[in-house]
Amino acid sequence: MNEAVMVDRIKETSPRFMARMAGVLYLMDFAFAPAMFAGSKFVVPGDAAVTATNMLAHESLFRLGFAGNMIALATYIAVTALFYELFKPVNRTISLLAAFFGLAGCVIIAVSCVFYVAPFLVLGGSSHYFSAFTVEQSQAQALLFFKLYSQGFGVSFVFFGFYCLLIGYLIFRSRFMPRFLGVGMAIAGLCGLTFLSPPLVHYLSPYIMLGGIGEGALVVWLLLVGVSPERWKEQASAAG
C-alpha cells in the first residue's frame, strides 16, 4: 500500500474515529457524573452541626466524589473539543458557540468544586486563620460552602442546556447523523434550561432526568455507528 492511499484512508476514517472517541469519553462522563452527588445525602439542610458531623465521618467519600468530579470534567472538556471538530462542517459559528457554552459550564463546575472541598479546610482547622471562628461558625460556613457548590452546579446546567440545544441543532442539520438524535439532544437541552428557575426544577424534577435519554441515545450511536465519513466529507467540502 503506497503512502498516498494510506493518507486517504486516514482522512476517510478520521471523522468516524472522532465520533467513536467522543462516544467513549461521553460514556466516561456518564460513569463518573454520579460522583457529583456523592456527598449530597449527608447534607442536612438547616442543620449545620449534623451536616458537619456527617462530612467529617464520611470525608473519604467526599474526597472520592471530588476525584470523580475532576474525571467527569476532563472527559466533558474533551467531548466538547471533539464535537466542535465533528460538527464544524455543519456550521462553524454555531459549533464554536456550542463549544463556548460547553467550556463555560465546565469552568463553572471547576470553580464550584473549590467549594466542595472548602468545608474540610474550615472544619479541620488546619490553618490558624480559622481559629478565630467558633465551632458553630465553622459548621455554618461548611454548610454554606456546600450550598454554593450546589448553586454552582445549577448554573452550570443552564450552560450545558444551551450546549445540548445547539448540538441538537447541529445534528439535525447534519447529513451524517440521524435527525432523531438531534431532537433528543434538543430535549436534553431544554431540560437543562429549566435550571434558570429553581422552583420549576423542583416541580419538574421527576421528568427532567428524561433528558438523559437523548444524551444516552447519542452515546450509543457514536459508539456503535459513529458517522458516515463520506457524508461528513461531502458536507465539509460544501462548507468550504
PyRosetta script that sets phi, psi and omega in degrees:
from pyrosetta import init, pose_from_sequence

init()
pose = pose_from_sequence("MNEAVMVDRIKETSPRFMARMAGVLYLMDFAFAPAMFAGSKFVVPGDAAVTATNMLAHESLFRLGFAGNMIALATYIAVTALFYELFKPVNRTISLLAAFFGLAGCVIIAVSCVFYVAPFLVLGGSSHYFSAFTVEQSQAQALLFFKLYSQGFGVSFVFFGFYCLLIGYLIFRSRFMPRFLGVGMAIAGLCGLTFLSPPLVHYLSPYIMLGGIGEGALVVWLLLVGVSPERWKEQASAAG")
pose.set_psi(1, 122.8)
pose.set_omega(1, -178.1)
pose.set_phi(2, -78.0)
pose.set_psi(2, 169.2)
pose.set_omega(2, -174.0)
pose.set_phi(3, -64.0)
pose.set_psi(3, -38.6)
pose.set_omega(3, -178.3)
pose.set_phi(4, -62.0)
pose.set_psi(4, -41.8)
pose.set_omega(4, 179.1)
pose.set_phi(5, -64.7)
pose.set_psi(5, -41.3)
pose.set_omega(5, 179.5)
pose.set_phi(6, -62.7)
pose.set_psi(6, -42.7)
pose.set_omega(6, 179.2)
pose.set_phi(7, -63.3)
pose.set_psi(7, -41.6)
pose.set_omega(7, 178.8)
pose.set_phi(8, -61.5)
pose.set_psi(8, -40.1)
pose.set_omega(8, -179.1)
pose.set_phi(9, -68.9)
pose.set_psi(9, -37.8)
pose.set_omega(9, 177.8)
pose.set_phi(10, -63.1)
pose.set_psi(10, -44.6)
pose.set_omega(10, 178.5)
pose.set_phi(11, -61.9)
pose.set_psi(11, -36.0)
pose.set_omega(11, -176.8)
pose.set_phi(12, -71.3)
pose.set_psi(12, -35.0)
pose.set_omega(12, -176.0)
pose.set_phi(13, -92.3)
pose.set_psi(13, -11.4)
pose.set_omega(13, -175.3)
pose.set_phi(14, -60.7)
pose.set_psi(14, -40.6)
pose.set_omega(14, 177.1)
pose.set_phi(15, -62.4)
pose.set_psi(15, -40.7)
pose.set_omega(15, 178.3)
pose.set_phi(16, -66.6)
pose.set_psi(16, -38.7)
pose.set_omega(16, 177.5)
pose.set_phi(17, -63.0)
pose.set_psi(17, -44.2)
pose.set_omega(17, 177.6)
pose.set_phi(18, -59.8)
pose.set_psi(18, -41.9)
pose.set_omega(18, -179.4)
pose.set_phi(19, -64.8)
pose.set_psi(19, -43.9)
pose.set_omega(19, -179.7)
pose.set_phi(20, -65.8)
pose.set_psi(20, -41.7)
pose.set_omega(20, 178.2)
pose.set_phi(21, -63.5)
pose.set_psi(21, -41.2)
pose.set_omega(21, 177.2)
pose.set_phi(22, -61.4)
pose.set_psi(22, -39.6)
pose.set_omega(22, 178.3)
pose.set_phi(23, -63.6)
pose.set_psi(23, -43.1)
pose.set_omega(23, 179.3)
pose.set_phi(24, -63.3)
pose.set_psi(24, -46.2)
pose.set_omega(24, -178.7)
pose.set_phi(25, -69.2)
pose.set_psi(25, -36.1)
pose.set_omega(25, 177.0)
pose.set_phi(26, -64.9)
pose.set_psi(26, -39.0)
pose.set_omega(26, 177.2)
pose.set_phi(27, -64.1)
pose.set_psi(27, -40.2)
pose.set_omega(27, 176.7)
pose.set_phi(28, -62.7)
pose.set_psi(28, -39.0)
pose.set_omega(28, 177.3)
pose.set_phi(29, -61.7)
pose.set_psi(29, -42.7)
pose.set_omega(29, 177.1)
pose.set_phi(30, -60.4)
pose.set_psi(30, -39.5)
pose.set_omega(30, -175.9)
pose.set_phi(31, -68.4)
pose.set_psi(31, -37.3)
pose.set_omega(31, -175.8)
pose.set_phi(32, -96.1)
pose.set_psi(32, -10.6)
pose.set_omega(32, -178.9)
pose.set_phi(33, -57.9)
pose.set_psi(33, -38.1)
pose.set_omega(33, 179.1)
pose.set_phi(34, -58.8)
pose.set_psi(34, -20.1)
pose.set_omega(34, 178.6)
pose.set_phi(35, -62.6)
pose.set_psi(35, -22.8)
pose.set_omega(35, 179.3)
pose.set_phi(36, -60.7)
pose.set_psi(36, -25.9)
pose.set_omega(36, -175.8)
pose.set_phi(37, -112.5)
pose.set_psi(37, 18.3)
pose.set_omega(37, -175.0)
pose.set_phi(38, -59.5)
pose.set_psi(38, -39.3)
pose.set_omega(38, -176.4)
pose.set_phi(39, -96.9)
pose.set_psi(39, -1.6)
pose.set_omega(39, -173.9)
pose.set_phi(40, -61.4)
pose.set_psi(40, -35.6)
pose.set_omega(40, -176.1)
pose.set_phi(41, -69.2)
pose.set_psi(41, -14.2)
pose.set_omega(41, -180.0)
pose.set_phi(42, -95.8)
pose.set_psi(42, -0.8)
pose.set_omega(42, 179.6)
pose.set_phi(43, -93.7)
pose.set_psi(43, 124.8)
pose.set_omega(43, 179.7)
pose.set_phi(44, -108.0)
pose.set_psi(44, 105.4)
pose.set_omega(44, -178.2)
pose.set_phi(45, -57.8)
pose.set_psi(45, 132.1)
pose.set_omega(45, 177.7)
pose.set_phi(46, 85.0)
pose.set_psi(46, -4.5)
pose.set_omega(46, 179.2)
pose.set_phi(47, -128.9)
pose.set_psi(47, 89.6)
pose.set_omega(47, -176.3)
pose.set_phi(48, -67.9)
pose.set_psi(48, -34.6)
pose.set_omega(48, -177.3)
pose.set_phi(49, -65.5)
pose.set_psi(49, -48.2)
pose.set_omega(49, -179.9)
pose.set_phi(50, -65.7)
pose.set_psi(50, -40.5)
pose.set_omega(50, 178.7)
pose.set_phi(51, -60.9)
pose.set_psi(51, -44.0)
pose.set_omega(51, 179.5)
pose.set_phi(52, -63.4)
pose.set_psi(52, -40.7)
pose.set_omega(52, 178.1)
pose.set_phi(53, -63.1)
pose.set_psi(53, -43.6)
pose.set_omega(53, 179.4)
pose.set_phi(54, -64.2)
pose.set_psi(54, -40.4)
pose.set_omega(54, 179.8)
pose.set_phi(55, -61.7)
pose.set_psi(55, -46.3)
pose.set_omega(55, -179.0)
pose.set_phi(56, -68.2)
pose.set_psi(56, -33.5)
pose.set_omega(56, -179.9)
pose.set_phi(57, -73.1)
pose.set_psi(57, -25.2)
pose.set_omega(57, -177.8)
pose.set_phi(58, -122.8)
pose.set_psi(58, 37.3)
pose.set_omega(58, -176.8)
pose.set_phi(59, -59.8)
pose.set_psi(59, -39.0)
pose.set_omega(59, -178.6)
pose.set_phi(60, -62.6)
pose.set_psi(60, -36.8)
pose.set_omega(60, 178.1)
pose.set_phi(61, -67.2)
pose.set_psi(61, -39.4)
pose.set_omega(61, 177.2)
pose.set_phi(62, -64.4)
pose.set_psi(62, -40.0)
pose.set_omega(62, 178.3)
pose.set_phi(63, -64.6)
pose.set_psi(63, -39.7)
pose.set_omega(63, 177.9)
pose.set_phi(64, -64.1)
pose.set_psi(64, -38.7)
pose.set_omega(64, 176.8)
pose.set_phi(65, -63.1)
pose.set_psi(65, -36.9)
pose.set_omega(65, 177.5)
pose.set_phi(66, -64.1)
pose.set_psi(66, -43.3)
pose.set_omega(66, 178.5)
pose.set_phi(67, -62.5)
pose.set_psi(67, -41.9)
pose.set_omega(67, 177.3)
pose.set_phi(68, -62.2)
pose.set_psi(68, -38.5)
pose.set_omega(68, 176.3)
pose.set_phi(69, -58.8)
pose.set_psi(69, -44.8)
pose.set_omega(69, -177.4)
pose.set_phi(70, -65.7)
pose.set_psi(70, -39.7)
pose.set_omega(70, 179.2)
pose.set_phi(71, -67.3)
pose.set_psi(71, -45.8)
pose.set_omega(71, 178.9)
pose.set_phi(72, -61.2)
pose.set_psi(72, -38.5)
pose.set_omega(72, 179.4)
pose.set_phi(73, -64.7)
pose.set_psi(73, -44.7)
pose.set_omega(73, -179.3)
pose.set_phi(74, -63.8)
pose.set_psi(74, -41.6)
pose.set_omega(74, -179.0)
pose.set_phi(75, -68.1)
pose.set_psi(75, -35.7)
pose.set_omega(75, -179.4)
pose.set_phi(76, -70.7)
pose.set_psi(76, -34.7)
pose.set_omega(76, 175.7)
pose.set_phi(77, -62.2)
pose.set_psi(77, -42.4)
pose.set_omega(77, 178.8)
pose.set_phi(78, -65.2)
pose.set_psi(78, -40.6)
pose.set_omega(78, 177.6)
pose.set_phi(79, -61.9)
pose.set_psi(79, -42.2)
pose.set_omega(79, 179.2)
pose.set_phi(80, -59.6)
pose.set_psi(80, -43.5)
pose.set_omega(80, 179.5)
pose.set_phi(81, -65.4)
pose.set_psi(81, -42.6)
pose.set_omega(81, -179.9)
pose.set_phi(82, -66.9)
pose.set_psi(82, -41.1)
pose.set_omega(82, 179.0)
pose.set_phi(83, -64.7)
pose.set_psi(83, -34.8)
pose.set_omega(83, 177.5)
pose.set_phi(84, -60.5)
pose.set_psi(84, -46.4)
pose.set_omega(84, 179.7)
pose.set_phi(85, -68.2)
pose.set_psi(85, -37.1)
pose.set_omega(85, -175.6)
pose.set_phi(86, -69.7)
pose.set_psi(86, -38.4)
pose.set_omega(86, -175.2)
pose.set_phi(87, -102.8)
pose.set_psi(87, 3.9)
pose.set_omega(87, 177.1)
pose.set_phi(88, -58.1)
pose.set_psi(88, -37.4)
pose.set_omega(88, 177.9)
pose.set_phi(89, -64.1)
pose.set_psi(89, -23.3)
pose.set_omega(89, 179.8)
pose.set_phi(90, -73.0)
pose.set_psi(90, -52.4)
pose.set_omega(90, 177.4)
pose.set_phi(91, -162.9)
pose.set_psi(91, 106.9)
pose.set_omega(91, -175.3)
pose.set_phi(92, -60.5)
pose.set_psi(92, -41.7)
pose.set_omega(92, -176.4)
pose.set_phi(93, -65.8)
pose.set_psi(93, -46.8)
pose.set_omega(93, -179.2)
pose.set_phi(94, -68.9)
pose.set_psi(94, -35.9)
pose.set_omega(94, 176.9)
pose.set_phi(95, -63.3)
pose.set_psi(95, -39.5)
pose.set_omega(95, 177.3)
pose.set_phi(96, -68.3)
pose.set_psi(96, -39.5)
pose.set_omega(96, 177.9)
pose.set_phi(97, -63.9)
pose.set_psi(97, -40.9)
pose.set_omega(97, 177.3)
pose.set_phi(98, -61.7)
pose.set_psi(98, -43.5)
pose.set_omega(98, 179.0)
pose.set_phi(99, -61.3)
pose.set_psi(99, -37.3)
pose.set_omega(99, 177.6)
pose.set_phi(100, -60.7)
pose.set_psi(100, -48.4)
pose.set_omega(100, 179.8)
pose.set_phi(101, -63.2)
pose.set_psi(101, -41.0)
pose.set_omega(101, 179.7)
pose.set_phi(102, -62.8)
pose.set_psi(102, -46.1)
pose.set_omega(102, -179.7)
pose.set_phi(103, -69.7)
pose.set_psi(103, -35.1)
pose.set_omega(103, 177.2)
pose.set_phi(104, -62.1)
pose.set_psi(104, -42.1)
pose.set_omega(104, 176.4)
pose.set_phi(105, -61.5)
pose.set_psi(105, -38.8)
pose.set_omega(105, 179.3)
pose.set_phi(106, -66.8)
pose.set_psi(106, -38.9)
pose.set_omega(106, 178.1)
pose.set_phi(107, -63.2)
pose.set_psi(107, -41.3)
pose.set_omega(107, 179.6)
pose.set_phi(108, -64.0)
pose.set_psi(108, -40.3)
pose.set_omega(108, 177.4)
pose.set_phi(109, -64.2)
pose.set_psi(109, -42.7)
pose.set_omega(109, 179.8)
pose.set_phi(110, -59.0)
pose.set_psi(110, -42.8)
pose.set_omega(110, 178.0)
pose.set_phi(111, -67.0)
pose.set_psi(111, -40.2)
pose.set_omega(111, -179.5)
pose.set_phi(112, -62.5)
pose.set_psi(112, -33.8)
pose.set_omega(112, -178.8)
pose.set_phi(113, -66.1)
pose.set_psi(113, -21.8)
pose.set_omega(113, 173.6)
pose.set_phi(114, -63.3)
pose.set_psi(114, -40.7)
pose.set_omega(114, 177.9)
pose.set_phi(115, -72.1)
pose.set_psi(115, -19.7)
pose.set_omega(115, 179.1)
pose.set_phi(116, -69.1)
pose.set_psi(116, -37.8)
pose.set_omega(116, -178.9)
pose.set_phi(117, -96.2)
pose.set_psi(117, -14.4)
pose.set_omega(117, -178.3)
pose.set_phi(118, -57.6)
pose.set_psi(118, -37.6)
pose.set_omega(118, -179.8)
pose.set_phi(119, -55.2)
pose.set_psi(119, -32.1)
pose.set_omega(119, -177.7)
pose.set_phi(120, -75.2)
pose.set_psi(120, -25.9)
pose.set_omega(120, 173.0)
pose.set_phi(121, -68.9)
pose.set_psi(121, -39.6)
pose.set_omega(121, -178.8)
pose.set_phi(122, -72.6)
pose.set_psi(122, -47.1)
pose.set_omega(122, -175.8)
pose.set_phi(123, -73.3)
pose.set_psi(123, -31.3)
pose.set_omega(123, -178.9)
pose.set_phi(124, -75.2)
pose.set_psi(124, -24.5)
pose.set_omega(124, 179.3)
pose.set_phi(125, 62.7)
pose.set_psi(125, 33.5)
pose.set_omega(125, -176.3)
pose.set_phi(126, -72.3)
pose.set_psi(126, -14.9)
pose.set_omega(126, -179.4)
pose.set_phi(127, -119.3)
pose.set_psi(127, 147.0)
pose.set_omega(127, -179.4)
pose.set_phi(128, -68.2)
pose.set_psi(128, -14.1)
pose.set_omega(128, 178.4)
pose.set_phi(129, -63.6)
pose.set_psi(129, -30.4)
pose.set_omega(129, -176.1)
pose.set_phi(130, -86.7)
pose.set_psi(130, -5.2)
pose.set_omega(130, 179.9)
pose.set_phi(131, -69.6)
pose.set_psi(131, -16.0)
pose.set_omega(131, 179.3)
pose.set_phi(132, -75.8)
pose.set_psi(132, -13.2)
pose.set_omega(132, -178.6)
pose.set_phi(133, -99.0)
pose.set_psi(133, 145.7)
pose.set_omega(133, 173.8)
pose.set_phi(134, -75.5)
pose.set_psi(134, 169.6)
pose.set_omega(134, 179.1)
pose.set_phi(135, -60.0)
pose.set_psi(135, -43.3)
pose.set_omega(135, -179.4)
pose.set_phi(136, -63.2)
pose.set_psi(136, -40.2)
pose.set_omega(136, 179.3)
pose.set_phi(137, -66.7)
pose.set_psi(137, -39.8)
pose.set_omega(137, 177.7)
pose.set_phi(138, -64.5)
pose.set_psi(138, -40.1)
pose.set_omega(138, 178.5)
pose.set_phi(139, -65.6)
pose.set_psi(139, -41.1)
pose.set_omega(139, 178.1)
pose.set_phi(140, -64.3)
pose.set_psi(140, -39.3)
pose.set_omega(140, 178.0)
pose.set_phi(141, -64.8)
pose.set_psi(141, -40.3)
pose.set_omega(141, 179.4)
pose.set_phi(142, -60.7)
pose.set_psi(142, -44.0)
pose.set_omega(142, 178.4)
pose.set_phi(143, -65.9)
pose.set_psi(143, -39.1)
pose.set_omega(143, 178.5)
pose.set_phi(144, -62.7)
pose.set_psi(144, -42.1)
pose.set_omega(144, 179.6)
pose.set_phi(145, -61.4)
pose.set_psi(145, -41.8)
pose.set_omega(145, -179.1)
pose.set_phi(146, -68.5)
pose.set_psi(146, -34.3)
pose.set_omega(146, 176.2)
pose.set_phi(147, -65.9)
pose.set_psi(147, -38.1)
pose.set_omega(147, 176.6)
pose.set_phi(148, -64.7)
pose.set_psi(148, -37.7)
pose.set_omega(148, 175.4)
pose.set_phi(149, -60.2)
pose.set_psi(149, -46.5)
pose.set_omega(149, 179.8)
pose.set_phi(150, -64.8)
pose.set_psi(150, -40.9)
pose.set_omega(150, 178.6)
pose.set_phi(151, -63.3)
pose.set_psi(151, -39.3)
pose.set_omega(151, 178.3)
pose.set_phi(152, -61.1)
pose.set_psi(152, -39.8)
pose.set_omega(152, 178.5)
pose.set_phi(153, -66.7)
pose.set_psi(153, -36.7)
pose.set_omega(153, 176.9)
pose.set_phi(154, -61.2)
pose.set_psi(154, -41.1)
pose.set_omega(154, 178.4)
pose.set_phi(155, -66.6)
pose.set_psi(155, -40.6)
pose.set_omega(155, -178.9)
pose.set_phi(156, -63.0)
pose.set_psi(156, -33.9)
pose.set_omega(156, 179.6)
pose.set_phi(157, -63.5)
pose.set_psi(157, -30.9)
pose.set_omega(157, 177.0)
pose.set_phi(158, -64.5)
pose.set_psi(158, -45.6)
pose.set_omega(158, 178.6)
pose.set_phi(159, -65.0)
pose.set_psi(159, -40.2)
pose.set_omega(159, 177.4)
pose.set_phi(160, -67.8)
pose.set_psi(160, -28.2)
pose.set_omega(160, 175.5)
pose.set_phi(161, -64.3)
pose.set_psi(161, -46.1)
pose.set_omega(161, 175.5)
pose.set_phi(162, -61.8)
pose.set_psi(162, -38.8)
pose.set_omega(162, -179.5)
pose.set_phi(163, -61.9)
pose.set_psi(163, -50.3)
pose.set_omega(163, -179.2)
pose.set_phi(164, -63.6)
pose.set_psi(164, -36.8)
pose.set_omega(164, 179.3)
pose.set_phi(165, -62.7)
pose.set_psi(165, -43.6)
pose.set_omega(165, 179.9)
pose.set_phi(166, -70.2)
pose.set_psi(166, -38.5)
pose.set_omega(166, 176.8)
pose.set_phi(167, -64.7)
pose.set_psi(167, -37.9)
pose.set_omega(167, 176.5)
pose.set_phi(168, -61.2)
pose.set_psi(168, -41.4)
pose.set_omega(168, 177.4)
pose.set_phi(169, -62.9)
pose.set_psi(169, -44.3)
pose.set_omega(169, -179.0)
pose.set_phi(170, -64.2)
pose.set_psi(170, -40.5)
pose.set_omega(170, 177.6)
pose.set_phi(171, -64.3)
pose.set_psi(171, -42.7)
pose.set_omega(171, -178.5)
pose.set_phi(172, -62.2)
pose.set_psi(172, -35.9)
pose.set_omega(172, -178.6)
pose.set_phi(173, -87.9)
pose.set_psi(173, -7.6)
pose.set_omega(173, -178.8)
pose.set_phi(174, -76.6)
pose.set_psi(174, 162.1)
pose.set_omega(174, 176.9)
pose.set_phi(175, -106.2)
pose.set_psi(175, 0.2)
pose.set_omega(175, -173.4)
pose.set_phi(176, -116.7)
pose.set_psi(176, 5.3)
pose.set_omega(176, 175.7)
pose.set_phi(177, -141.4)
pose.set_psi(177, 149.2)
pose.set_omega(177, -178.7)
pose.set_phi(178, -69.0)
pose.set_psi(178, 147.5)
pose.set_omega(178, -174.1)
pose.set_phi(179, -69.2)
pose.set_psi(179, -26.9)
pose.set_omega(179, -177.6)
pose.set_phi(180, -63.9)
pose.set_psi(180, -27.3)
pose.set_omega(180, 176.1)
pose.set_phi(181, -67.6)
pose.set_psi(181, -36.4)
pose.set_omega(181, 176.5)
pose.set_phi(182, -64.6)
pose.set_psi(182, -40.7)
pose.set_omega(182, 177.8)
pose.set_phi(183, -63.2)
pose.set_psi(183, -43.0)
pose.set_omega(183, 179.6)
pose.set_phi(184, -61.9)
pose.set_psi(184, -41.9)
pose.set_omega(184, 179.2)
pose.set_phi(185, -69.5)
pose.set_psi(185, -34.7)
pose.set_omega(185, 177.3)
pose.set_phi(186, -64.1)
pose.set_psi(186, -39.9)
pose.set_omega(186, 177.1)
pose.set_phi(187, -64.3)
pose.set_psi(187, -41.2)
pose.set_omega(187, 176.4)
pose.set_phi(188, -60.5)
pose.set_psi(188, -39.3)
pose.set_omega(188, 178.3)
pose.set_phi(189, -64.3)
pose.set_psi(189, -42.0)
pose.set_omega(189, 178.3)
pose.set_phi(190, -63.8)
pose.set_psi(190, -36.5)
pose.set_omega(190, 176.7)
pose.set_phi(191, -63.4)
pose.set_psi(191, -39.4)
pose.set_omega(191, 177.9)
pose.set_phi(192, -66.0)
pose.set_psi(192, -34.4)
pose.set_omega(192, -178.6)
pose.set_phi(193, -69.9)
pose.set_psi(193, -16.8)
pose.set_omega(193, 177.3)
pose.set_phi(194, -63.8)
pose.set_psi(194, -18.4)
pose.set_omega(194, 179.0)
pose.set_phi(195, -71.5)
pose.set_psi(195, -4.2)
pose.set_omega(195, 170.3)
pose.set_phi(196, -63.9)
pose.set_psi(196, -24.5)
pose.set_omega(196, -179.8)
pose.set_phi(197, -128.7)
pose.set_psi(197, 100.2)
pose.set_omega(197, 179.9)
pose.set_phi(198, -52.2)
pose.set_psi(198, -40.8)
pose.set_omega(198, 177.1)
pose.set_phi(199, -61.5)
pose.set_psi(199, -35.9)
pose.set_omega(199, 178.2)
pose.set_phi(200, -66.5)
pose.set_psi(200, -38.8)
pose.set_omega(200, 177.7)
pose.set_phi(201, -61.1)
pose.set_psi(201, -44.4)
pose.set_omega(201, 179.9)
pose.set_phi(202, -63.7)
pose.set_psi(202, -37.6)
pose.set_omega(202, -178.2)
pose.set_phi(203, -71.4)
pose.set_psi(203, -38.1)
pose.set_omega(203, -175.4)
pose.set_phi(204, -100.6)
pose.set_psi(204, 7.9)
pose.set_omega(204, -172.6)
pose.set_phi(205, -50.5)
pose.set_psi(205, -37.6)
pose.set_omega(205, 179.8)
pose.set_phi(206, -68.5)
pose.set_psi(206, -23.0)
pose.set_omega(206, -173.0)
pose.set_phi(207, -100.7)
pose.set_psi(207, -20.1)
pose.set_omega(207, -178.9)
pose.set_phi(208, -61.7)
pose.set_psi(208, -33.4)
pose.set_omega(208, -178.6)
pose.set_phi(209, -63.3)
pose.set_psi(209, -17.4)
pose.set_omega(209, 178.3)
pose.set_phi(210, -64.5)
pose.set_psi(210, -20.9)
pose.set_omega(210, 177.1)
pose.set_phi(211, -61.0)
pose.set_psi(211, -25.2)
pose.set_omega(211, 178.6)
pose.set_phi(212, -66.3)
pose.set_psi(212, -20.0)
pose.set_omega(212, 179.2)
pose.set_phi(213, -64.8)
pose.set_psi(213, -42.1)
pose.set_omega(213, 179.3)
pose.set_phi(214, -62.5)
pose.set_psi(214, -43.1)
pose.set_omega(214, 178.3)
pose.set_phi(215, -67.4)
pose.set_psi(215, -39.4)
pose.set_omega(215, 178.9)
pose.set_phi(216, -63.3)
pose.set_psi(216, -40.1)
pose.set_omega(216, 178.1)
pose.set_phi(217, -62.6)
pose.set_psi(217, -39.7)
pose.set_omega(217, 178.8)
pose.set_phi(218, -64.5)
pose.set_psi(218, -42.3)
pose.set_omega(218, 179.2)
pose.set_phi(219, -60.9)
pose.set_psi(219, -45.8)
pose.set_omega(219, 180.0)
pose.set_phi(220, -61.6)
pose.set_psi(220, -43.1)
pose.set_omega(220, -179.8)
pose.set_phi(221, -63.8)
pose.set_psi(221, -42.7)
pose.set_omega(221, 179.8)
pose.set_phi(222, -62.9)
pose.set_psi(222, -39.0)
pose.set_omega(222, -178.1)
pose.set_phi(223, -73.7)
pose.set_psi(223, -40.6)
pose.set_omega(223, -173.5)
pose.set_phi(224, -91.2)
pose.set_psi(224, -33.7)
pose.set_omega(224, -174.3)
pose.set_phi(225, -117.0)
pose.set_psi(225, -47.5)
pose.set_omega(225, -175.4)
pose.set_phi(226, 77.8)
pose.set_psi(226, -134.2)
pose.set_omega(226, 178.2)
pose.set_phi(227, -132.0)
pose.set_psi(227, 162.6)
pose.set_omega(227, 175.4)
pose.set_phi(228, -83.0)
pose.set_psi(228, 113.4)
pose.set_omega(228, -179.7)
pose.set_phi(229, -59.0)
pose.set_psi(229, -37.5)
pose.set_omega(229, -178.3)
pose.set_phi(230, -64.1)
pose.set_psi(230, -47.4)
pose.set_omega(230, -179.8)
pose.set_phi(231, -68.5)
pose.set_psi(231, -34.7)
pose.set_omega(231, 178.8)
pose.set_phi(232, -64.0)
pose.set_psi(232, -44.7)
pose.set_omega(232, 179.8)
pose.set_phi(233, -65.1)
pose.set_psi(233, -37.9)
pose.set_omega(233, 178.0)
pose.set_phi(234, -61.6)
pose.set_psi(234, -44.8)
pose.set_omega(234, -178.6)
pose.set_phi(235, -71.0)
pose.set_psi(235, -34.3)
pose.set_omega(235, 177.3)
pose.set_phi(236, -66.0)
pose.set_psi(236, -40.3)
pose.set_omega(236, 178.2)
pose.set_phi(237, -66.5)
pose.set_psi(237, -39.8)
pose.set_omega(237, 179.7)
pose.set_phi(238, -66.1)
pose.set_psi(238, -31.5)
pose.set_omega(238, 179.5)
pose.set_phi(239, -79.6)
pose.set_psi(239, -9.2)
pose.set_omega(239, 178.4)
pose.set_phi(240, 81.7)
pose.dump_pdb("model.pdb")
